[in-house]
Amino acid sequence: MLSSCIVFLVHRIVIMALLCVVFILFFSTCEAKLQLPKHVNITGVFAFGDSIVDQGNNNNLTTHAKCNYLPYGKDFMGGNKPTGRFSNARTPADMLVEDFGIKKLMPAYLDQDLKVEDLKTGVSFASGASGYDLLTPIVASALPLSVQLALFQQYIWKMNGFIGEEAAKDIVKKSLYIVVAGSDDLCNTYFMLKFPRKIQYNIDSYTNLMVDGASNFVNDLYNMGARRIWIFGLPPIGCLPSQRLRGGGFPKVCVEEYNQAAQMTNTKLSAKIYSLNEKLPQSELLYINIYDPLLDIIVNHHKYGFEDAKSACCIGGNEFLLCSNTTGTCENDTKYLFWDSYHLTEKGYRILLDQIFN
């Protein structure tokens, strides 16, 4: 019994040491492509969740949560190329696949111009305004996480036909999966919509509902063959321009109630991910903290080269406070942390990713 315990402890220590080595090798520099250890082979990256990693899946949906128009894409790959990405240029999904040395951009799965080579190295199934609470995408007419999983299953069937079942299974097993969701649940469904969720739940029980949704999603993704899954926590949502406008009063300060809700969710989510990592054989689940790095950038924005970390560069034109195609933008978006009322500029995302992984 004692020897088996010692073997188990040694096994866990080795795993943690390998993870540390991987992180150091991955993120020692933000300029060079990430160098993987010889025993680690990530062949693709797949994204699930909300608008942070929606690469254009919402373009053909009947929803207001889409941005396939200027000024979105104002600085994308040479300029004035709106693709459905919720930023002035690239998203974190694009930056990760480039940092891993896989490809320049991550495409949307629903992009009609996709080729087999694009599919092999990963796509995004994410949908702007989706969330862990099923009510969130329903209200916004976005793709629920369950539908995103169904599209991933469709992807597997397609790849079985294109390259064979064994090759497709190898891609699924060796790829990295990133999950970004939860902000819309709190910002839109709970605090803004209020009915029925705020009637049904207090904030403690609602964050439990969110974490249960995240847990079920990760379990389902694991059962479909995914092993290396990164789950990103919630940002300080009370400091988003949209939430400052709605609840920050005349000075538009960060809304502490909203930030506390995000922190509560993150505490529960990180514990749940740790628990799942212990239960699911051969899983490599990681909870990624984005709350603290982003809050530091907001508070100390001048240190990171931003002049404004409170306002959006563009003016909102609908109930989601996304950029309007009839109004202007700021003169220089590199001076702004936020592109619109929810999303960062490309410069903001680049600095945030570097802060997270360094």
NUMIVO-834469 format. One line per field, with one value per residue (C-alpha): residue number from 1; x, y, z. Coordinates in nm, 4 decimals, padded with zeros to 6 digits. Each point is the difference from the previous one (the first is absolute). Layout:
# NUMIVO-834469
tise	[NUM	...]
u	[X	...]
v	[Y	...]
w	[Z	...]
***
This chain:
# NUMIVO-834469
tise	[1	2	3	4	5	6	7	8	9	10	11	12	13	14	15	16	17	18	19	20	21	22	23	24	25	26	27	28	29	30	31	32	33	34	35	36	37	38	39	40	41	42	43	44	45	46	47	48	49	50	51	52	53	54	55	56	57	58	59	60	61	62	63	64	65	66	67	68	69	70	71	72	73	74	75	76	77	78	79	80	81	82	83	84	85	86	87	88	89	90	91	92	93	94	95	96	97	98	99	100	101	102	103	104	105	106	107	108	109	110	111	112	113	114	115	116	117	118	119	120	121	122	123	124	125	126	127	128	129	130	131	132	133	134	135	136	137	138	139	140	141	142	143	144	145	146	147	148	149	150	151	152	153	154	155	156	157	158	159	160	161	162	163	164	165	166	167	168	169	170	171	172	173	174	175	176	177	178	179	180	181	182	183	184	185	186	187	188	189	190	191	192	193	194	195	196	197	198	199	200	201	202	203	204	205	206	207	208	209	210	211	212	213	214	215	216	217	218	219	220	221	222	223	224	225	226	227	228	229	230	231	232	233	234	235	236	237	238	239	240	241	242	243	244	245	246	247	248	249	250	251	252	253	254	255	256	257	258	259	260	261	262	263	264	265	266	267	268	269	270	271	272	273	274	275	276	277	278	279	280	281	282	283	284	285	286	287	288	289	290	291	292	293	294	295	296	297	298	299	300	301	302	303	304	305	306	307	308	309	310	311	312	313	314	315	316	317	318	319	320	321	322	323	324	325	326	327	328	329	330	331	332	333	334	335	336	337	338	339	340	341	342	343	344	345	346	347	348	349	350	351	352	353	354	355	356	357	358]
u	[00.0000	00.2784	00.1970	-00.3053	-00.0553	00.3620	-00.0299	-00.3182	00.1673	00.3058	-00.2302	-00.1827	00.3267	00.1347	-00.3197	00.0162	00.3676	-00.0725	-00.2789	00.2380	00.2589	-00.2672	-00.1134	00.3543	00.0790	-00.3321	00.0032	00.3560	-00.0374	-00.2963	00.1906	00.1292	-00.2269	-00.0612	00.2348	-00.1591	00.1969	00.0735	-00.2479	-00.2853	-00.1653	-00.2923	-00.1319	-00.2900	-00.1982	-00.3785	-00.2033	-00.3395	-00.1984	-00.0963	00.0983	00.3588	00.0835	-00.2875	00.1851	-00.3155	-00.2429	-00.2742	00.0207	-00.2904	-00.2111	-00.3059	00.1503	00.1126	00.3156	00.2070	00.2547	00.0532	00.0121	00.2358	00.1487	00.0570	00.3079	00.1223	00.3590	-00.0368	00.2755	00.0604	-00.3166	-00.3734	-00.0764	-00.2993	-00.0090	-00.2338	00.2788	-00.1014	00.3017	00.1760	00.2283	00.1009	-00.1353	00.1739	-00.0815	00.1992	00.2903	00.0170	00.0155	00.2691	00.1949	-00.0088	00.1364	-00.3067	-00.1404	-00.0612	-00.3727	-00.2677	-00.3044	-00.3652	-00.1434	-00.3007	00.2226	-00.1152	00.3483	00.1683	00.2361	00.1032	00.3399	-00.1756	-00.2051	00.3030	00.1613	-00.3037	-00.3015	-00.2279	-00.3508	-00.0564	-00.3009	-00.0233	-00.2374	00.0016	00.0549	-00.0116	-00.3647	-00.2193	-00.2246	00.2871	00.0366	-00.3736	-00.0761	00.2785	-00.0769	00.3554	00.1337	-00.0289	00.2994	-00.1995	-00.0334	00.3699	00.0705	-00.2353	00.1969	00.3209	-00.1509	-00.0873	00.3608	00.1232	-00.2318	00.1245	00.3635	-00.0678	-00.1115	00.2805	00.3063	-00.1186	-00.1186	00.3424	00.1525	-00.3045	00.0184	00.3672	-00.0824	-00.2714	00.2285	00.3054	-00.1764	-00.0471	-00.3527	-00.0683	-00.3286	-00.0932	-00.3459	-00.1905	00.0166	-00.3253	-00.1757	00.0702	-00.0004	-00.3036	-00.2111	00.0331	00.0711	-00.1592	-00.2876	-00.0757	-00.3192	-00.0232	00.3480	00.0272	-00.3423	00.0972	00.3545	00.2140	00.3526	00.1431	-00.2461	00.0235	00.3786	-00.0520	-00.2241	00.2733	00.2719	-00.2221	-00.0481	00.3757	00.0627	-00.2543	00.1521	00.3548	-00.1223	-00.1755	00.3038	00.2203	-00.2375	00.0357	00.3753	00.1433	00.2713	00.1903	-00.2620	00.0605	-00.2951	00.0332	-00.1489	-00.2110	00.1500	-00.0829	-00.3336	-00.0872	00.2800	-00.1217	-00.1154	-00.3520	-00.0317	00.1557	-00.2636	-00.2872	00.0994	00.3025	-00.1838	00.1074	00.3764	-00.0420	00.1987	00.0387	-00.3124	00.1241	-00.3077	00.0651	00.3695	-00.0780	-00.2369	00.2768	00.2453	-00.2510	-00.0479	00.3747	00.0606	-00.2622	00.1050	00.3682	-00.0878	-00.2300	00.2643	00.2564	-00.2481	-00.0758	00.3692	00.0372	-00.2986	00.0417	00.2799	00.2739	-00.1621	00.2078	-00.2476	00.1207	-00.1886	00.1384	-00.0283	-00.0687	-00.1627	00.3141	00.2145	-00.2784	-00.0806	00.3669	00.0020	-00.3164	00.1290	00.3563	-00.0845	00.2610	00.2699	-00.1181	-00.0162	-00.3728	-00.1441	-00.3561	-00.1141	-00.3504	-00.1633	-00.0586	00.1804	-00.3203	-00.3528	-00.2648	-00.2991	-00.2332	-00.1115	00.3260	00.1927	00.2039	00.1594	-00.2410	00.0728	-00.1350	00.2104	00.3715	00.2829	00.2804	00.2874	00.2619	-00.1229	00.3473	-00.0534	-00.3174	-00.0235	-00.3616	-00.1147	-00.3737	-00.1955	00.0859	00.3121	00.3636	00.1993	00.2515	00.2745	-00.1968	-00.0402	00.3694	00.1129	-00.2582	00.1152	00.3612	-00.0880	-00.1993	00.2698	00.3044]
v	[00.0000	00.2407	-00.0744	00.0602	00.3359	00.0963	-00.0976	00.2088	00.3043	-00.0307	-00.0256	00.3205	00.1868	-00.1030	00.1195	00.3381	00.0369	-00.0734	00.2567	00.2599	-00.0801	00.0247	00.3409	00.1333	-00.1208	00.1212	00.3499	00.1090	00.2536	00.1593	00.0671	-00.3453	-00.2896	-00.2319	-00.2957	-00.3226	-00.2691	-00.2995	-00.2237	00.2505	00.0277	00.2410	-00.0399	00.2425	00.2372	00.0046	00.2760	-00.0109	00.2624	00.3598	00.3091	00.0134	-00.2927	00.0225	00.0279	00.0655	-00.2806	00.2517	00.1687	-00.1933	-00.0275	00.2148	00.1764	00.3494	-00.1539	00.0114	00.2353	-00.0812	00.3696	00.2930	00.1338	-00.3604	-00.1264	00.3554	-00.1140	-00.3663	-00.1326	00.3222	00.1791	00.0288	-00.3724	-00.0741	-00.3775	-00.0363	00.0232	00.2186	00.2300	00.2502	-00.2786	-00.3434	-00.1875	-00.2100	-00.3134	00.1362	00.0933	-00.3420	-00.1975	00.2341	-00.0186	-00.3809	00.0207	-00.1747	00.2643	00.3717	00.0084	-00.2233	-00.0173	-00.0342	-00.3488	00.1460	00.1817	-00.1302	00.0336	-00.2471	-00.2559	-00.3379	00.1401	00.2709	-00.2635	-00.2117	00.2706	00.1252	00.2262	00.1996	-00.1164	00.2970	00.2274	00.3587	00.0441	-00.3696	-00.1253	-00.2812	00.0821	-00.1279	00.3042	00.2302	-00.1156	-00.0530	00.3642	00.1220	-00.2482	-00.1313	-00.3566	-00.1792	-00.2015	-00.3170	00.1052	00.0847	-00.3552	-00.1339	00.1942	-00.1490	-00.3476	00.0933	00.1105	-00.3432	-00.1768	00.2240	-00.0691	-00.3745	00.0273	00.2305	-00.1590	-00.3230	-00.0854	-00.0636	00.3230	00.1959	-00.1592	00.0966	00.3659	00.0034	-00.1569	00.2217	00.3343	00.2730	00.1147	00.3459	00.0898	00.3656	00.0682	00.1311	00.3779	00.0194	-00.2117	00.2572	00.3230	-00.0675	-00.2818	00.0635	00.3686	00.1586	-00.2303	-00.0812	-00.1965	-00.2889	-00.0842	00.2675	-00.1087	-00.3675	00.0279	00.2077	00.0617	-00.2975	-00.2489	00.1546	-00.0326	-00.3639	-00.0400	00.1518	-00.2255	-00.3065	00.0993	00.0358	-00.3360	-00.1773	00.1567	-00.1055	-00.3536	-00.0208	00.1349	-00.2544	-00.2815	00.1055	-00.0554	00.3337	-00.0287	00.3315	00.2610	00.3555	00.1706	00.3764	00.1699	00.3142	00.3492	00.2867	00.0541	00.2993	00.1930	-00.0579	00.3273	-00.1405	-00.0814	00.3291	00.1731	-00.2041	-00.0159	00.2221	00.3270	00.3353	-00.0621	-00.3417	-00.1865	-00.3768	-00.1697	-00.1893	-00.2239	-00.1309	-00.0551	-00.1919	-00.2238	-00.0700	-00.0811	-00.2345	-00.1794	-00.0288	-00.1453	-00.2692	-00.0626	-00.0475	-00.2464	-00.1924	-00.0194	-00.1268	-00.2646	-00.1105	-00.0229	-00.2480	-00.2085	-00.0175	-00.2403	00.1471	00.3427	00.3193	00.2610	00.3469	00.2932	00.3262	00.3072	00.3114	00.2052	00.1207	00.0695	00.2005	00.1936	00.0922	00.1274	00.2033	00.1539	00.0574	00.0590	00.2719	-00.2524	-00.2123	00.2857	00.0794	00.3466	-00.1223	-00.3175	00.1177	00.0918	-00.1879	00.1123	-00.0289	00.1151	-00.2631	-00.0256	-00.2701	-00.1625	-00.1964	00.3308	-00.1290	00.2412	00.1801	00.0069	00.3554	00.1654	00.0572	-00.1506	00.1469	00.1566	-00.2536	-00.3377	-00.0990	00.2468	-00.1790	-00.3241	-00.0576	-00.0082	-00.0116	-00.0190	-00.3682	-00.0885	00.1035	00.1460	-00.2285	00.1736	-00.0610	-00.3713	-00.0367	00.1580	-00.1964	-00.3341	00.0865	00.0943	-00.3198	-00.2376	00.1867]
w	[00.0000	00.0966	-00.3167	-00.2201	00.1721	-00.0609	-00.3670	-00.0298	00.1595	-00.2228	-00.3027	00.0971	00.0650	-00.3416	-00.1690	00.1748	-00.0871	-00.3652	-00.0002	00.1412	-00.2671	-00.2703	00.1258	00.0177	-00.3501	-00.1377	00.1340	00.0658	-00.2824	-00.1720	-00.3222	-00.0910	-00.0854	00.2919	00.0119	00.1161	00.1820	-00.2235	00.1832	-00.0404	-00.3393	-00.0360	-00.3530	00.0278	00.2208	00.0299	00.1644	00.1706	00.1840	-00.0655	-00.1992	00.1285	-00.2301	-00.2498	-00.3314	-00.2019	00.0825	00.0806	-00.3404	-00.1493	00.3132	00.0644	00.2989	00.0967	00.1491	-00.3153	-00.1492	-00.3676	-00.0865	00.0376	00.2200	00.1218	-00.1805	-00.0574	00.0595	-00.0999	-00.2279	-00.1874	00.1018	-00.0634	00.0020	00.2253	00.0519	00.2943	00.2578	00.2950	-00.0122	-00.2206	-00.1226	00.1319	00.3020	00.2691	-00.2031	-00.2947	00.2244	00.1659	-00.3242	-00.1290	00.3271	-00.0195	-00.3535	-00.1408	-00.2358	-00.0302	00.0781	00.1494	-00.2308	00.0956	-00.0494	-00.1821	-00.2500	-00.3378	-00.1509	00.2359	-00.1501	00.1421	00.0972	00.2035	00.1807	00.0868	00.2129	00.1879	-00.0287	00.2270	00.0878	00.2318	-00.0315	00.1210	00.2992	00.0920	00.3544	00.2527	00.0823	-00.2852	00.0324	-00.0988	-00.3638	-00.0353	00.0811	-00.2312	-00.2812	00.0250	-00.0201	00.3377	00.1164	-00.0688	-00.3656	-00.0118	00.1172	-00.2674	-00.2610	00.1401	-00.0409	-00.3573	-00.0443	00.1162	-00.2444	-00.2818	00.0841	00.0154	-00.3599	-00.1105	00.1603	00.1635	00.3496	00.1550	-00.1304	00.1154	00.3442	00.0216	-00.0727	00.2664	00.2586	-00.0599	-00.0369	00.2579	00.0875	00.1383	00.1668	00.0578	00.1448	00.3008	-00.0376	-00.1965	00.2629	00.2693	-00.2047	-00.2154	00.1427	00.3731	00.0562	-00.3083	-00.0988	00.3660	-00.0732	00.0552	00.1288	00.2697	00.1262	00.0005	00.1382	00.2291	-00.1257	00.1906	-00.1475	-00.3473	-00.0072	00.1007	-00.3047	-00.2188	00.1383	-00.0389	-00.3636	-00.0459	00.1672	-00.2200	-00.3104	00.0901	00.0759	-00.3354	-00.1839	00.1784	-00.0967	-00.3638	00.0183	00.1182	00.2643	00.0151	00.0971	00.1240	00.1677	00.0255	00.3041	-00.0011	-00.0289	00.2397	-00.1759	00.2167	-00.1691	-00.3563	-00.1616	-00.0432	00.3691	00.1132	-00.2128	00.1424	00.3656	00.0626	00.0560	-00.1379	00.0440	-00.1678	00.2636	00.0029	00.1366	00.3034	00.0237	-00.3496	00.0667	00.3174	-00.1968	-00.2520	00.2796	00.1630	-00.3305	-00.0536	00.3462	-00.0570	-00.3596	00.0819	00.2771	-00.2326	-00.2735	00.2506	00.1140	-00.3557	-00.0803	00.2835	-00.1113	-00.3785	-00.1044	-00.2223	00.0107	00.0036	00.1177	00.0867	00.1464	-00.1415	00.2224	-00.2093	00.2774	00.1747	-00.3090	-00.1685	00.3170	00.0314	-00.3588	00.0668	00.3227	-00.1254	-00.3655	-00.0516	00.0871	-00.2928	-00.2473	00.0155	00.0519	00.0572	00.1767	00.0862	-00.3315	-00.3239	-00.3143	-00.2046	00.0773	00.0761	-00.2295	00.1389	00.3230	00.0157	-00.0241	-00.2929	-00.2466	-00.2300	-00.3717	-00.0191	00.2684	00.0367	00.1998	00.2035	-00.1892	00.1138	00.1247	00.1247	00.2842	00.1109	00.1931	-00.1059	-00.3604	00.0738	00.3232	00.0569	-00.1975	-00.0008	-00.2845	-00.1683	00.1982	00.3192	-00.0730	-00.0851	00.3253	00.2010	-00.1421	00.0697	00.3584	00.0549	-00.1157	00.1199]
***
